[in-house]
Amino acid sequence: YIIDHYFVGKEDLKVMDCGAWDGWFLSYNTPQITQRIALDFDAYYGKSLIDQGIDFALCDMEKGHFPIANNSLDLVAMTSTLEHLSCPEHIATEIRRVLKPGGIVFITVPDIKKYKFDFWNDITHKRPFTIKSLPFLFETHKMDTLELSPYNHNFFIAGNLFPKAMHKFLTKFRANSLLYIGRKPSA
């Protein structure tokens, strides 16, 4: 979706998934992407990722800088990870730092208004987000919001199976998470 909508005709893309786990987000391999980086605090899947041709960076995202050069990435993704981190302000700063001008960030988080107190049933959750707080985080770090919507992973993946209006309708009622897509300004 992101490649097809935001990187049409672009080549030599460099993509990083923060909190990559087993690398499922990076499993989409296209000639447009020349570098895939999995960043995680746990090395459990590191060798497997490297064997798949994915660069692995071991990093505790909350401590210090990401081990990535400034202005070097076209896309940074973070799916169901930001809510597990104590300092999202630091993470937003780092994402903006490593994105190239015009680069895209793709974030998904649970919507606290849908989860309510069940959000805290996962003892690793540290920071809840709402449809207002998520864009506020990135906009205060000088990112432009491109998309902000309710998110359900299964509907998102199957989205092309439905007409666009039906897809939005289903997601509105069946989503318990939020999707944020932002862009680092070009100038």
Secondary structure, DSSP 8 states (H G I E B T S, - for coil): -HHHHH-TT--SEEEEEET-TT-GGGG---TTEEEEEEEES--TTHHHHHHTT-EEEE--TTSS--SS-TT-EEEEEEES-GGG-S-HHHHHHHHHHHEEEEEEEEEEEEBHHHHGGGGGGSTT----B-TTHHHHHHHTTT-EEEEEEEE-HHHHHTGGGS-HHHHHHHHHHH--EEEEEEE----
